[in-house]
Amino acid sequence: MLPGTCLNLLVPILEKNVGGTAGVDFGVAVNPEFLREGTSVRDFFDPPKTVIGELDPASGDAVMALYDGLPGEVFRVPVPTAEAIKYADNAFHGLKIGFANELGAVCQALGVDSHQVMDVFLADRKLNISPAYLRPGFAFGGSCLPKDLRSLVHAAQRADVSVPILAHVLPSNSEHLQRAVDLVERTGKRRIGMFGLSFKPGTDDLRESPLVELAERLFGKGYDLRIYDANVNLSRLIGANREYIENRLPHLAQLLAESVGEVLEHAEVCLVGTRDPAVLAALPQGDGPVLVDLIRLPDAEARRAEPGYMGLAW
């Protein structure tokens, strides 16, 4: 069931026909299954996880009792979260299969053994088959990912191999960056502060930084922009890094601020794209500029209740 189905559709039907209030007079829980056809019994007794979406603790306790003695981690979550998890799993499984097949088709066209490639790919448990890169956040960038994706898609096109998943990764990334622009536009305010500019924390590497692209889009739309990044100093930029910023954001000198306070004093809206401790410590609580959170701040859960907080994808 899509998120919201249980609470918005089923619970009202139950309350009308059973009588009483869900979570008080009777329990409601959503318990998605993760059983594969053909191995469902084995999967039940050795589950990768057990997910219980509970309307109230008593409902969750009743479902927990059904799994007493079975292995695997148990997650007790809100009902809509349990509904969404099933979709996350199946969408990712489909994405993995599609990715492997597209890569295989490109490898075949280039005379490469795709299974050898994937054997090495799968051996990387630190970045490839791991939680790495699977937390919703801001768009990706840098000197490697965009360049190599373009090269691979170009090679596929030259070999007349259709790769719709790979070909749409960069457009998808651009759409995610546009979501940040849309959040700013939704505020109706014009004075914007940005915290963070470099591609990677602790460096001054601006090449294909999504924050540079975001600044460029906002500046191009006429927003009054101030930027603070403790690691970015125009006088120290050299080589390809300097050439890139001169081509993409030639007005950077007039946009850079000397301190966190200078940005906060200027901004009606603050875009937070860094975990710099000095920035995090200075961000106001409650009254102050609208905060557009691009990284999911450490206290994002508490800030979500504040009217001036906007999370990019949470």
N, C-alpha and C positions, 0 to 999 in steps of 0.2 A: 504494500500500500504506500502511495506517495505520502510524504510528511504532511500531517494535518488531517488525514483521512479519519483516524480513530477519534481524535478529540472533536473535530468539527462535524463529522457525519455520524459515526457509530455511537459515540457517547450520548448525544441528544436522543437518538432512537432508543437506546437502552433506558435512559432516564424516563422517557415517555411511556414505554411499554412495561418495564420492570417496576418502575416507581422508585422514588428516592433520588439521592444524589450520588453520582459516581465518586468513589474515593471515600465516601462516608457510609452509605447504606449498602453498597456493593463495590467490589474491586474491579479494576480494569488494568490489564497489562498487555503489552505487545511483545511477542517472543519470536523474532525472525529465525528461520532455520537456514543452515548453511550445509545442507546435505546434497551430495552429488548423486545424480541418477546412476544406479549400478553399484554404488558403494555407500548407500545411505545408512545401512545398519552399522557398518564399521565407522562411518563418520559420526554417528550419534554417540557411540561409546568412546570415541577418541576425537572430540571436537577441537577445532582450532581455537574456538572461543564460544562462550555462551553469552547472549545479549538479552537482557530483560529491560524492556521499557515499562516503567512503573508509574502509575498515576499517584500512588501513595505507597509507603513502605510495606503495609500489610499485603497489598497486591503483589509486590515484588517478593515478599517472603513466601507466599503460596507457590509462586512459580519456581523459586529457588529450591523448594523442597522436592520438586520433580527431578532435579538434577543431582540430588545428594549422592556423593560418592563418585561422580564422574570427574575426569581430569579436565585441565584447561582453565584459562582465566575467565572469570565471570565479570561482566560489565553491567552494572545497574545504572540506567540512564533515563532521562525523560522520554516519554512516549514518542515525540516526533524524532528524537535522535535515533531511536531504535528503528523507526521506519526508514530513515535516511541511510542507515548503515548498510542495509541490504542492497540499495541502489549503488552505493559507493563500491561495494565489493564487486557486483556484477559488471558495472561500468569499467572498473579497472581490469577485470579479467578479460573483457572484450578488447580493451585498449592494448593489453599485453600481447594478446594473440595477433591483433592487427599489426602492431609494431613489429613483432617477430616475422610475420609473413611479408610485410613490405620490405624489411631489411633483407630477408632471404631473397626476394625477387631482384633487388638491386645487386646483391652479391653474386647471384647467378649470372646476371647480365654482364658483370665485370670480371667473371671468371674466378670468383672467390668462393671457397667452401663456407657456406653460411653457418653450418653446424660447428665448424672450428671456431668461427667468430663468436658464436653464442656460448660455446663452452668457456671461452676466456671471459666473456662478458659476465656470465653467471657466477664465475669464481670470485668476483669482486663483491664481497659482503659488506663493505664499508660504505660505498656510494650507490652501487647499482641495485642489488637485491637487499634493500635496507630501508629504514625510515627516512633516509636522507632525501631532501627535496620534496617531501610529501606533506608539508605543513602549508596551508594557504597563507600567502604573503604577497609581496609585491612582484612585479614582472622581473624576469631574468635579463641579464645582459652580459657585458664583459667581452674579452677579446677571443673567447673560444666558442661558446655555445652558438651564438648567432652565425658566426663565420662558418663553422662546420656544418650546421644545418643547411645553410645556403648551398654549400659545396655538394653535400649529399643529394639534396633535391635537384640541383643542376645536373649532377652526374646521372641521376635517374631519368631526367627529361631527355638528356642526350642519348641515353640507351633506350628511349621510348618505353619506359616503365612508369606506370601510373602509381603514385604514392600519396594518396589523398590525406592520410594521417600525418605523415612527415611534412607534406607541403603546407599543412595548415597549423603547424606548431608556432611558427613566427607570427602569422596573422592572429592566432589566439592570444599570443603574448602581447601583441599590440592592443588588442581589444581589452585585455586586463589593465594595461596602463591607462587606457581611455576611461576606465571606470573611476580612476582617481581624478581625472579632469572633470568628469561628470559630477562627482561629489562636490568639488569646489564650485562648479557652476550652480549647483543646487542651493548653495548657501546664499547666493545673491550678493556676496561681498567681493571687494576688489583688491584689498591690500592683503597680500599673501606672503607668508613666511615659510621657508623650507629648511628643514634640518636634515643634512646629508646630501651629498652630491656624487661621491665616488662610487665606482662599481662594487668595491669590496671594502668592508670596514678596516680601518687602520692603514689604508693606502691612499694615494692620490691618483689612482688609475681611473680616468674618466672615459676611457674608450668604450663606446656602446653602453655606457651606464644608463639604465632606465630612468634614473633620477635626472640626468642631463636631458633626456628626451622629454620627461615630464616638465622640466623647467622651460624647455624650448616651446612646448605646446602652450603653456600658460602665458609665457612672454609674448608669443605670437598672437594670443587672443587679447592682448592689451592689459593683462593683470599687472599691478604694481608689486613687483617681486623682490624679496630679500632672501638671501641664502646664507646658511652657516654650515661649514664643514671644517672641523679643526685640522684636517689633514690636507686641505686644498689651499695652496698658495700659488697664485699665478706666476710669481717670479721664479718659482722652482720647477714649473712644468717644462719639460723638454721633449724633443723628438716627436714621435707619433702621438703621444699624449697631448702635447701642446697643439699640434696641427689639428687634431680631432676637435678640440674644444674651440679653436679659432674658427673652424668651419661650421660647427653646429651651434655654438652659443658665443658669438663674437662680443656680445655685450656683458660677458660674465664679470668683468672688473667692476662695473657699476652696480652689479647685483649682489656681490659678495659682502657679507657683514663681518665685522671684527669680533663679535661676541654673540652668545646666546641671547643676552638681554636686549641687544640691538634688534634682533629679529622679533622677539616678543613684544617690544615696544611698538614696532611697526605694524605687526600683523593683526588682521581681523580673523584670519584663518591660518592655522599652522599645519603644514604637512610634515609628519614625523617619519623619516626614512632611515633613521640611524638609532643604534643602541648606545651611543656615546653616553657614559654615565653623567657627564656634566649637563647634557641636554635633558636626560630623563629626570634628573634631580630638579631642574628648573621649570619643568612643565607644570602649569597651574592646575589646581583642582577646582572644579565648580566654575565660578565666574571667571571669565577671561576669553581668549580667542577660541573659536571653534577648532577642535583638534581632529584632523583627518589622519587616522592611524594606518600607516602602510606596512607595519611590521608586526602587529599585535603586541602592544606594550605589555610589560610584565604585569601591570595592574589593569589590563584591558577589561577583565571580567567586572571589576568594580566600576570602572569608568563607563561601561555600557549603559548604566542607569542615569548618567548625567546627560542633560539635554544638549550640551555642546560637544559631544563625542560622536565621531563617525568612524566605524571600522570599515576597511576596504572590502573584506570578504568574510566577516564574522559578525 
